[in-house]
Amino acid sequence: MSDPITVIVGHRLGKAEAVRRINEGFARTKGQLGQLIAIEQQTWEGDTLRFHMRALGQAAAGTIEVLEDALRIEVSLPWLLGKAAKHLLPILRKEATLLLEKK
């Protein structure tokens, strides 16, 4: 595994609403975040979502910590995905922002 990658996505929803929208967004997308990222497993521990994902045929694990005004997304990537992180991070940021938007 490479070093963890961290992305911060701001919001103005408050913690409870952000958690609700993330849950609804994951249910709506059925774990597909864009064309390259699939969430295979997810469990909540308080305000932190722990997940396992697959991208470009590689597995990775991460967390989404829901704060009052932001999401703190941290993903530990295998070496190959670590090399592709500059392409995956914008997708992760965009999809996290879309999960928080009103539909």
HELIX and SHEET records of a PDB file:
HELIX    1   1 LYS A   15  THR A   29  1                                  15    
HELIX    2   2 TRP A   79  LYS A   83  1                                   5    
HELIX    3   3 ALA A   85  LEU A  100  1                                  16    
SHEET    1   A 6 ILE A   5  GLY A  10  0                                        
SHEET    2   A 6 ALA A  70  SER A  76 -1                                        
SHEET    3   A 6 GLN A  58  VAL A  66 -1                                        
SHEET    4   A 6 THR A  48  ALA A  55 -1                                        
SHEET    5   A 6 ILE A  37  GLU A  45 -1                                        
SHEET    6   A 6 GLN A  32  LEU A  33 -1                                        
END                                                                             
